[in-house]
C-alpha cells in the first residue's frame, strides 16, 4: 500500500469515527448541561465546597468564578512544584526553579501546557498526577463551561442570569471528561501505552524514563491540553507506540470540539446552526491538512522530523489537528518541517484555533467570529445585524472585537520585543527567516493556549519564562471575560422575530461569509509577520 493510500485511509477512518460519535456525544453533552438533578458525587462536592447548585449567576459573578478558580489553581500548582523535594515519588528531582514553576503553573491552568523543561528530568509523579493532570481536567472543563454560558446568552431572553459556573465546571469534569478519559486510558493501555509508577525501565544497562503515561495521555488529548509526560511527547513509543494509538489520540483531541457543534445546535433549537459551524471548521481543517501534507511530501528532506513509525501522512494529520485545536501535542518535530509545512501549523494557530479549536474554546471562538461576520454583513446592507434572534449592537460587537483582538495584540507585542532583544539571538538554533518563524511560533503557541513548539528555540531564561507566561495568561482570560460579557448582554435582550430582511445563518452564504471572515482577520493581522518568516523561507 502506498503512503498516499495509507494516509487517505487513516483520514477516512478518523472522519468516519467522528461522524459516528457526533450525534450521540453532542446530544449527551446537551443533556448534561440542561439536566435538573445532580448526581450523588456532585452533591458531595457542592456540600464540601459550600456551593448552592441551584443559584444562578450574573455574567460578572460567573467571570469572577472562572478567574478565582484559575488563580487558586495557579497558586496551588506553583507551590507544589516549589516543594517537590518533600513530596513522594519525586525520584530525587528537586524543587522546580521559580521562573519555570511560574511559567508551568500558568501554562497548565490556561490549558496551554507549554513546557520549558524536560518532564522526565524535572517533574516527579506526584506533581504530574495531582498537579498537572488535575489541571488537564479542570482547565478543559473551564473552557467548556464558558462555551455553555455563551450558548445560554443566545437561548435566554430578558434575564441577567447565565447559569452557575461551579455546576458547569463540576458537570463537565464528572459527567464528560472523567468517564471518557477513563475509557480512553484503558484503550491506550491495550495499544501499548505504558502505565507505571516506576521512574524508569532498565533495558540493556540503560534506564529509559517511565511514568503513569496512559492515564495522563488520555486527558492530555481529550482535554486538548497537549503536555507530554515524556519530553518527546506523542513521538515517544511509551506515549504513542503504533499507528492505532496515533489514530486514537488524534480522534481524542478532535472529538469534543467537533461534537460541541451538535450540542450548540441542540441547545439553540436548530441543528442546522451546528452543521454550518462544523462545515466551516471542516473546510479549513481539510484545506490546511492538504497544505501541510503536500508541503512535507515534496520537501527537500521529506522524512526529517517525522517519526518513521508514522511517516509523512500521519505526521501531517497529527500536526494539523493538534494546531487546529488548542492541544499542542506532537508526534513529529514541527521545527524540521518545510517552510510551507511549518507555516501551515503556525497559520492554524493564527486563525484563532477554531478549526475546530479546543474544548469549549473552539466553539465560543467561532461564535464570536460569527458575530463579527454578521456585523460585516450588516454594514454591507445597511441593516442592524442580528444572529440567532439577538441584535448585535455596540456592546455585543465591542465584546466580540476585544475577544478577537486580545490574541494578536499579546502575540505581536511579545514576539516583537523578543525579536529585538540581543539575548534572543543566542536562544535560536536557526538564523534568518526560520529563526523569526521560531519566535512567532513560540508566542503564537502561548497566546493561543496551544503549547506546541518548534523546539528550535531555547526558552529557559527569565525573559521567555515571564513573557510567555503572561501571553498565556492574557491570551486565555481576556477573551473569556469578553465572551462572558457578550453572553450577559445577549441574555438581557429579548428575541427579535425573523423577517424577510434577516440573513439566514444555516446556508452556504453564511458559511462562506464566516469562512472568509476567519481567513480575512488572520490575513490582515499576520501576513506581514508571516511574509518575513515562513513565507520567505518557503520561497527560498
DRENTITOR-761618 format. One line per 8 residues: number of its first residue (from 0); their letters; for each residue x, y, z of C-alpha. Coordinates in nm, 2 decimals. Layout:
// DRENTITOR-761618
NUM	A	X,Y,Z ~ ...;
END
This chain:
// DRENTITOR-761618
0	XXXXXXXX	0.00,0.00,0.00 ~ 0.14,0.34,-0.10 ~ 0.19,0.61,0.16 ~ -0.08,0.82,-0.01 ~ -0.34,0.55,0.00 ~ -0.25,0.46,0.36 ~ -0.28,0.83,0.46 ~ -0.61,0.87,0.29;
8	XXXXXXXX	-0.74,0.56,0.46 ~ -0.64,0.70,0.80 ~ -0.82,1.03,0.73 ~ -1.12,0.83,0.62 ~ -1.13,0.62,0.94 ~ -1.08,0.93,1.15 ~ -1.37,1.12,0.98 ~ -1.59,0.81,1.00;
16	XXXXXXXX	-1.53,0.76,1.37 ~ -1.60,1.13,1.44 ~ -1.92,1.11,1.24 ~ -2.03,0.80,1.44 ~ -2.00,0.97,1.78 ~ -2.10,1.32,1.66 ~ -2.47,1.28,1.73 ~ -2.47,1.07,2.05;
24	XXXXXXXX	-2.19,1.27,2.22 ~ -2.33,1.60,2.11 ~ -2.68,1.52,2.24 ~ -2.54,1.38,2.56 ~ -2.34,1.70,2.64 ~ -2.66,1.90,2.57 ~ -2.85,1.69,2.83 ~ -2.56,1.72,3.08;
32	XXXXXXXX	-2.59,2.10,3.09 ~ -2.97,2.11,3.09 ~ -3.03,1.84,3.35 ~ -3.23,1.95,3.65 ~ -3.10,1.69,3.90 ~ -2.75,1.64,4.05 ~ -2.55,1.32,4.08 ~ -2.47,1.20,4.43;
40	XXXXXXXX	-2.10,1.26,4.38 ~ -2.18,1.61,4.26 ~ -2.39,1.69,4.56 ~ -2.10,1.58,4.79 ~ -1.87,1.82,4.61 ~ -2.12,2.11,4.65 ~ -2.16,2.04,5.02 ~ -1.79,2.02,5.07;
48	XXXXXXXX	-1.73,2.35,4.88 ~ -2.05,2.51,5.03 ~ -2.20,2.58,4.69 ~ -2.56,2.63,4.62 ~ -2.60,2.45,4.29 ~ -2.95,2.59,4.23 ~ -2.84,2.96,4.25 ~ -2.78,3.11,3.91;
56	XXXXXXXX	-2.52,3.38,3.85 ~ -2.48,3.71,3.65 ~ -2.21,3.72,3.39 ~ -1.98,3.91,3.62 ~ -2.02,3.66,3.90 ~ -1.96,3.38,3.65 ~ -1.64,3.55,3.54 ~ -1.53,3.60,3.90;
64	XXXXXXXX	-1.57,3.23,3.95 ~ -1.36,3.15,3.64 ~ -1.09,3.39,3.74 ~ -1.09,3.30,4.11 ~ -1.08,2.93,4.05 ~ -0.80,2.97,3.79 ~ -0.60,3.19,4.03 ~ -0.62,2.93,4.31;
72	XXXXXXXX	-0.51,2.66,4.06 ~ -0.20,2.87,3.96 ~ -0.10,2.92,4.32 ~ -0.15,2.56,4.41 ~ 0.04,2.43,4.11 ~ 0.32,2.68,4.17 ~ 0.35,2.58,4.54 ~ 0.37,2.20,4.49;
80	XXXXXXXX	0.64,2.25,4.22 ~ 0.84,2.46,4.47 ~ 0.81,2.19,4.74 ~ 0.85,1.89,4.51 ~ 1.16,1.76,4.70 ~ 0.95,1.67,5.01 ~ 0.67,1.50,4.81 ~ 0.66,1.13,4.75;
88	XXXXXXXX	0.76,0.98,4.41 ~ 0.99,1.27,4.34 ~ 1.28,1.04,4.24 ~ 1.54,1.30,4.37 ~ 1.41,1.56,4.13 ~ 1.44,1.87,4.33 ~ 1.22,2.18,4.36 ~ 1.14,2.34,4.03;
96	XXXXXXXX	1.31,2.68,3.99 ~ 1.09,2.99,4.04 ~ 1.07,3.11,3.68 ~ 1.00,2.76,3.55 ~ 0.74,2.69,3.82 ~ 0.57,3.03,3.74 ~ 0.56,2.95,3.37 ~ 0.44,2.59,3.41;
104	XXXXXXXX	0.16,2.68,3.66 ~ 0.01,2.94,3.43 ~ 0.07,2.70,3.13 ~ -0.14,2.42,3.27 ~ -0.41,2.63,3.43 ~ -0.47,2.81,3.10 ~ -0.50,2.48,2.91 ~ -0.18,2.57,2.72;
112	XXXXXXXX	0.06,2.30,2.85 ~ 0.37,2.48,2.72 ~ 0.67,2.30,2.86 ~ 1.00,2.48,2.90 ~ 1.15,2.17,3.08 ~ 1.23,1.80,3.02 ~ 0.94,1.63,3.21 ~ 1.12,1.31,3.30;
120	XXXXXXXX	1.41,1.51,3.44 ~ 1.22,1.78,3.62 ~ 0.88,1.66,3.74 ~ 0.81,1.38,3.98 ~ 0.50,1.16,3.96 ~ 0.32,1.34,4.24 ~ 0.34,1.68,4.07 ~ 0.25,1.52,3.74;
128	XXXXXXXX	-0.06,1.35,3.88 ~ -0.21,1.58,4.15 ~ -0.09,1.89,3.98 ~ -0.06,1.88,3.60 ~ -0.32,1.60,3.54 ~ -0.58,1.76,3.76 ~ -0.54,2.08,3.56 ~ -0.57,1.89,3.24;
136	XXXXXXXX	-0.93,1.80,3.35 ~ -1.04,2.13,3.51 ~ -0.89,2.37,3.26 ~ -1.07,2.19,2.98 ~ -1.39,2.20,3.19 ~ -1.35,2.58,3.24 ~ -1.34,2.62,2.86 ~ -1.65,2.40,2.83;
144	XXXXXXXX	-1.83,2.60,3.09 ~ -1.77,2.93,2.92 ~ -1.89,2.79,2.59 ~ -2.21,2.68,2.75 ~ -2.26,3.02,2.92 ~ -2.24,3.19,2.58 ~ -2.49,2.95,2.43 ~ -2.73,3.04,2.72;
152	XXXXXXXX	-2.68,3.40,2.62 ~ -2.83,3.32,2.28 ~ -3.10,3.10,2.42 ~ -3.23,3.30,2.71 ~ -3.43,3.62,2.69 ~ -3.46,3.93,2.92 ~ -3.26,3.78,3.20 ~ -2.93,3.86,3.37;
160	XXXXXXXX	-2.85,3.50,3.47 ~ -2.62,3.27,3.28 ~ -2.62,2.96,3.50 ~ -2.38,2.85,3.77 ~ -2.01,2.83,3.69 ~ -1.95,2.58,3.97 ~ -2.22,2.35,3.84 ~ -2.10,2.37,3.48;
168	XXXXXXXX	-1.74,2.31,3.60 ~ -1.83,2.00,3.80 ~ -2.06,1.85,3.54 ~ -1.81,1.90,3.26 ~ -1.55,1.72,3.47 ~ -1.76,1.45,3.63 ~ -2.00,1.36,3.35 ~ -1.80,1.42,3.04;
176	XXXXXXXX	-1.42,1.44,3.08 ~ -1.37,1.18,3.35 ~ -1.57,0.89,3.20 ~ -1.44,0.94,2.85 ~ -1.08,0.97,2.97 ~ -1.11,0.66,3.19 ~ -1.23,0.45,2.89 ~ -0.96,0.61,2.66;
184	XXXXXXXX	-0.68,0.53,2.91 ~ -0.78,0.16,2.91 ~ -0.79,0.16,2.53 ~ -0.45,0.32,2.51 ~ -0.30,0.07,2.75 ~ -0.43,-0.21,2.52 ~ -0.25,-0.04,2.23 ~ 0.08,-0.05,2.43;
192	XXXXXXXX	0.09,0.29,2.61 ~ 0.27,0.24,2.94 ~ 0.12,0.29,3.29 ~ 0.37,0.26,3.58 ~ 0.47,0.43,3.90 ~ 0.83,0.35,3.84 ~ 1.07,0.62,3.74 ~ 1.22,0.42,3.46;
200	XXXXXXXX	1.28,0.08,3.29 ~ 1.63,-0.08,3.26 ~ 1.70,-0.20,2.91 ~ 2.04,-0.34,2.83 ~ 2.20,-0.14,3.11 ~ 2.03,0.18,3.01 ~ 1.74,0.34,3.20 ~ 1.45,0.46,2.99;
208	XXXXXXXX	1.22,0.70,3.18 ~ 0.87,0.58,3.25 ~ 0.56,0.72,3.42 ~ 0.18,0.66,3.46 ~ 0.15,0.76,3.10 ~ -0.18,0.62,2.98 ~ -0.39,0.80,3.24 ~ -0.23,1.13,3.16;
216	XXXXXXXX	-0.21,1.07,2.78 ~ -0.59,1.02,2.76 ~ -0.69,1.35,2.92 ~ -0.39,1.53,2.75 ~ -0.56,1.46,2.42 ~ -0.92,1.46,2.52 ~ -0.89,1.79,2.70 ~ -0.69,1.95,2.42;
224	XXXXXXXX	-0.41,2.00,2.66 ~ -0.10,1.86,2.49 ~ 0.16,1.85,2.77 ~ 0.36,1.53,2.75 ~ 0.46,1.32,3.04 ~ 0.78,1.24,2.85 ~ 0.99,1.50,2.66 ~ 0.93,1.35,2.31;
232	XXXXXXXX	0.56,1.38,2.37 ~ 0.35,1.17,2.13 ~ 0.65,1.08,1.93 ~ 0.77,0.87,2.22 ~ 0.68,0.50,2.19 ~ 0.56,0.49,2.56 ~ 0.31,0.76,2.48 ~ 0.22,0.67,2.12;
240	XXXXXXXX	0.35,0.32,2.03 ~ 0.19,0.24,1.69 ~ -0.04,0.36,1.41 ~ -0.35,0.27,1.60 ~ -0.26,0.46,1.92 ~ -0.17,0.75,1.69 ~ -0.51,0.75,1.52 ~ -0.69,0.71,1.86;
248	XXXXXXXX	-0.50,1.01,2.00 ~ -0.59,1.23,1.70 ~ -0.96,1.12,1.75 ~ -0.95,1.21,2.12 ~ -0.82,1.56,2.06 ~ -1.09,1.63,1.80 ~ -1.39,1.45,1.93 ~ -1.53,1.70,2.19;
256	XXXXXXXX	-1.47,2.02,1.99 ~ -1.64,1.86,1.69 ~ -1.93,1.72,1.89 ~ -1.99,2.05,2.06 ~ -2.13,2.20,1.74 ~ -2.41,1.94,1.77 ~ -2.46,2.04,2.13 ~ -2.49,2.40,2.01;
264	XXXXXXXX	-2.75,2.31,1.76 ~ -2.95,2.12,2.01 ~ -2.94,2.39,2.27 ~ -3.04,2.67,2.04 ~ -3.32,2.46,1.89 ~ -3.19,2.44,1.54 ~ -2.94,2.17,1.45 ~ -2.86,2.33,1.11;
272	XXXXXXXX	-2.68,2.61,1.31 ~ -2.44,2.35,1.44 ~ -2.40,2.19,1.10 ~ -2.29,2.52,0.95 ~ -2.02,2.56,1.22 ~ -1.88,2.21,1.17 ~ -1.89,2.26,0.80 ~ -1.67,2.58,0.82;
280	XXXXXXXX	-1.44,2.41,1.07 ~ -1.41,2.11,0.85 ~ -1.33,2.30,0.53 ~ -1.05,2.50,0.69 ~ -0.92,2.19,0.87 ~ -0.91,1.99,0.54 ~ -0.75,2.28,0.35 ~ -0.47,2.32,0.60;
288	XXXXXXXX	-0.42,1.94,0.61 ~ -0.37,1.95,0.24 ~ -0.12,2.23,0.26 ~ 0.09,2.07,0.53 ~ 0.07,1.72,0.37 ~ 0.17,1.83,0.02 ~ 0.45,2.06,0.16 ~ 0.61,1.78,0.36;
296	XXXXXXXX	0.57,1.52,0.09 ~ 0.75,1.74,-0.16 ~ 1.02,1.89,0.07 ~ 1.39,1.85,0.00 ~ 1.42,1.63,0.32 ~ 1.08,1.47,0.33 ~ 1.14,1.25,0.64 ~ 1.33,1.49,0.86;
304	XXXXXXXX	1.15,1.55,1.18 ~ 0.89,1.28,1.10 ~ 0.86,0.97,1.32 ~ 0.94,0.68,1.09 ~ 0.67,0.46,1.25 ~ 0.41,0.70,1.12 ~ 0.55,0.87,0.81 ~ 0.45,1.19,0.64;
312	XXXXXXXX	0.07,1.14,0.62 ~ 0.02,1.05,0.99 ~ 0.27,1.32,1.09 ~ 0.08,1.58,0.88 ~ -0.26,1.47,1.01 ~ -0.14,1.49,1.37 ~ 0.03,1.83,1.32 ~ -0.27,1.98,1.15;
320	XXXXXXXX	-0.52,1.85,1.41 ~ -0.31,1.95,1.72 ~ -0.25,2.30,1.59 ~ -0.61,2.34,1.46 ~ -0.72,2.26,1.82 ~ -0.55,2.40,2.13 ~ -0.38,2.07,2.20 ~ -0.02,2.12,2.12;
328	XXXXXXXX	0.08,1.76,2.14 ~ 0.32,1.65,1.87 ~ 0.42,1.32,1.71 ~ 0.68,1.49,1.49 ~ 0.92,1.79,1.51 ~ 0.75,2.09,1.37 ~ 1.08,2.28,1.36 ~ 1.20,2.04,1.10;
336	XXXXXXXX	0.90,2.09,0.87 ~ 0.94,2.27,0.54 ~ 0.88,2.65,0.53 ~ 0.53,2.60,0.40 ~ 0.45,2.30,0.62 ~ 0.57,2.47,0.94 ~ 0.39,2.79,0.82 ~ 0.07,2.58,0.79;
344	XXXXXXXX	0.09,2.47,1.16 ~ 0.16,2.83,1.26 ~ -0.13,2.96,1.05 ~ -0.36,2.71,1.22 ~ -0.29,2.88,1.55 ~ -0.32,3.23,1.40 ~ -0.67,3.15,1.28 ~ -0.76,3.16,1.65;
352	XXXXXXXX	-0.77,2.79,1.68 ~ -1.14,2.75,1.59 ~ -1.09,2.48,1.33 ~ -1.22,2.31,1.54 ~ -1.04,2.46,1.84 ~ -1.01,2.35,2.19 ~ -1.27,2.20,2.43 ~ -1.52,2.49,2.46;
360	XXXXXXXX	-1.27,2.75,2.34 ~ -1.32,2.64,1.98 ~ -1.69,2.68,1.99 ~ -1.70,3.01,2.17 ~ -1.43,3.15,1.94 ~ -1.61,3.06,1.62 ~ -1.94,3.20,1.76 ~ -1.76,3.53,1.83;
368	XXXXXXXX	-1.63,3.52,1.47 ~ -1.99,3.46,1.36 ~ -2.09,3.78,1.53 ~ -1.81,3.96,1.36 ~ -1.92,3.81,1.02 ~ -2.28,3.92,1.08 ~ -2.17,4.27,1.18 ~ -1.98,4.30,0.85;
376	XXXXXXXX	-2.28,4.17,0.66 ~ -2.50,4.43,0.84 ~ -2.25,4.71,0.73 ~ -2.28,4.59,0.37 ~ -2.66,4.60,0.35 ~ -2.72,4.89,0.59 ~ -2.92,4.69,0.84 ~ -2.87,4.63,1.22;
384	XXXXXXXX	-2.70,4.29,1.23 ~ -2.85,4.01,1.43 ~ -2.76,3.65,1.50 ~ -2.99,3.38,1.64 ~ -3.26,3.63,1.71 ~ -3.04,3.87,1.90 ~ -2.94,4.22,1.78 ~ -2.57,4.29,1.76;
392	XXXXXXXX	-2.53,4.65,1.89 ~ -2.23,4.84,2.02 ~ -2.19,4.63,2.34 ~ -2.20,4.30,2.16 ~ -1.96,4.40,1.88 ~ -1.72,4.56,2.12 ~ -1.71,4.25,2.34 ~ -1.66,4.03,2.03;
400	XXXXXXXX	-1.38,4.26,1.90 ~ -1.20,4.26,2.23 ~ -1.21,3.88,2.23 ~ -1.07,3.86,1.88 ~ -0.80,4.12,1.92 ~ -0.66,4.00,2.25 ~ -0.46,3.72,2.10 ~ -0.29,3.91,1.82;
408	XXXXXXXX	-0.21,4.20,2.05 ~ -0.02,4.00,2.31 ~ 0.13,3.78,2.04 ~ 0.28,4.06,1.83 ~ 0.39,4.27,2.13 ~ 0.57,3.97,2.28 ~ 0.72,3.85,1.96 ~ 0.82,4.20,1.86;
416	XXXXXXXX	1.01,4.27,2.18 ~ 1.17,3.92,2.18 ~ 1.29,3.97,1.82 ~ 1.49,4.29,1.91 ~ 1.64,4.16,2.23 ~ 2.01,4.08,2.18 ~ 1.98,3.78,2.41 ~ 1.72,3.62,2.17;
424	XXXXXXXX	1.99,3.55,1.91 ~ 2.16,3.32,2.14 ~ 1.84,3.13,2.21 ~ 1.78,3.05,1.84 ~ 1.91,2.74,1.67 ~ 1.85,2.89,1.33 ~ 1.92,3.24,1.18 ~ 1.72,3.44,0.94;
432	XXXXXXXX	1.37,3.36,0.83 ~ 1.35,3.03,1.02 ~ 1.47,3.20,1.33 ~ 1.19,3.45,1.31 ~ 0.94,3.17,1.25 ~ 1.06,3.01,1.57 ~ 0.99,3.33,1.76 ~ 0.65,3.38,1.60;
440	XXXXXXXX	0.56,3.01,1.67 ~ 0.65,3.03,2.04 ~ 0.44,3.34,2.10 ~ 0.15,3.22,1.88 ~ 0.15,2.89,2.07 ~ 0.15,3.07,2.41 ~ -0.11,3.34,2.32 ~ -0.34,3.09,2.16;
448	XXXXXXXX	-0.30,2.85,2.45 ~ -0.18,2.58,2.22 ~ 0.15,2.47,2.38 ~ 0.33,2.31,2.09 ~ 0.68,2.44,2.00 ~ 0.92,2.45,1.70 ~ 1.17,2.33,1.96 ~ 1.44,2.52,1.78;
456	XXXXXXXX	1.44,2.80,2.04 ~ 1.56,2.78,2.40 ~ 1.31,2.95,2.63 ~ 1.45,2.89,2.97 ~ 1.58,3.24,3.05 ~ 1.38,3.48,3.27 ~ 1.25,3.69,2.98 ~ 1.09,3.39,2.79;
464	XXXXXXXX	0.96,3.23,3.11 ~ 0.79,3.55,3.22 ~ 0.68,3.69,2.88 ~ 0.54,3.36,2.75 ~ 0.36,3.31,3.09 ~ 0.20,3.65,3.06 ~ 0.10,3.58,2.70 ~ -0.07,3.26,2.81;
472	XXXXXXXX	-0.25,3.44,3.09 ~ -0.38,3.73,2.88 ~ -0.45,3.51,2.58 ~ -0.67,3.29,2.79 ~ -0.86,3.52,3.03 ~ -0.91,3.84,2.83 ~ -1.12,3.65,2.57 ~ -1.30,3.46,2.84;
480	XXXXXXXX	-1.41,3.77,3.02 ~ -1.51,3.94,2.69 ~ -1.71,3.63,2.59 ~ -1.90,3.62,2.92 ~ -1.97,3.99,2.90 ~ -2.11,3.92,2.55 ~ -2.32,3.64,2.68 ~ -2.46,3.86,2.96;
488	XXXXXXXX	-2.55,4.13,2.70 ~ -2.72,3.88,2.47 ~ -2.92,3.72,2.75 ~ -3.06,4.06,2.86 ~ -3.21,4.11,2.52 ~ -3.55,3.98,2.40 ~ -3.55,3.78,2.09 ~ -3.64,3.96,1.76;
496	XXXXXXXX	-3.86,3.78,1.51 ~ -3.72,3.66,1.18 ~ -3.82,3.88,0.89 ~ -3.77,3.89,0.51 ~ -3.46,4.10,0.57 ~ -3.29,3.86,0.81 ~ -2.98,3.69,0.67 ~ -3.02,3.31,0.71;
504	XXXXXXXX	-2.74,3.16,0.91 ~ -2.79,2.80,0.81 ~ -2.69,2.80,0.45 ~ -2.39,2.82,0.22 ~ -2.40,3.21,0.20 ~ -2.34,3.24,0.58 ~ -2.09,2.96,0.58 ~ -1.89,3.14,0.31;
512	XXXXXXXX	-1.91,3.47,0.49 ~ -1.79,3.31,0.82 ~ -1.50,3.12,0.64 ~ -1.40,3.44,0.47 ~ -1.41,3.64,0.79 ~ -1.18,3.39,0.97 ~ -0.93,3.39,0.69 ~ -0.95,3.77,0.64;
520	XXXXXXXX	-0.89,3.85,1.00 ~ -0.59,3.63,1.02 ~ -0.46,3.75,0.68 ~ -0.49,4.12,0.77 ~ -0.33,4.08,1.11 ~ -0.05,3.84,1.04 ~ 0.05,3.84,0.68 ~ 0.33,4.10,0.73;
528	XXXXXXXX	0.49,3.88,1.00 ~ 0.43,3.56,0.80 ~ 0.59,3.72,0.49 ~ 0.91,3.78,0.69 ~ 0.91,3.43,0.83 ~ 0.76,3.11,0.69 ~ 0.66,3.26,0.35 ~ 1.00,3.40,0.29;
536	XXXX	1.16,3.07,0.39 ~ 0.92,2.88,0.15 ~ 1.02,3.10,-0.14 ~ 1.39,3.05,-0.09;
END
